[in-house]
Amino acid sequence: MDRYESEAVHFFKELFEMDYYEMFVSDKTSMHDFCWTNEMLDEKFRKIYEIYGVQIKDMEGLKIVDILKRIREGIGIT
């Protein structure tokens, strides 16, 4: 997760109104840890596409680290 810190800070603030530095997020943390229903997931899928311009529905496991990697690759954050 450390290599995606800047993306993670923005991601958690924008999607969940949470401070990344006030929680524990590992390489195994997934969207399912924050979204307990399909409706919640669908809402976050839309919001991620709206903010970052990337689709994540096709991602196996929906691990946060993989989503952040796709965001970095998709919009060129360095």
KABEL-V72531 format. One record per helix or strand of 3 or more residues. SS is the DSSP state (A for helix, B for strand). FROM is the first residue (numbers start at 1). LEN is the number of residues. If there is no record, write none. Layout:
BEGIN
SS,FROM,LEN  SS,FROM,LEN
END
This chain:
BEGIN
A,2,15  A,20,3  A,31,3  A,38,15  A,64,12
END
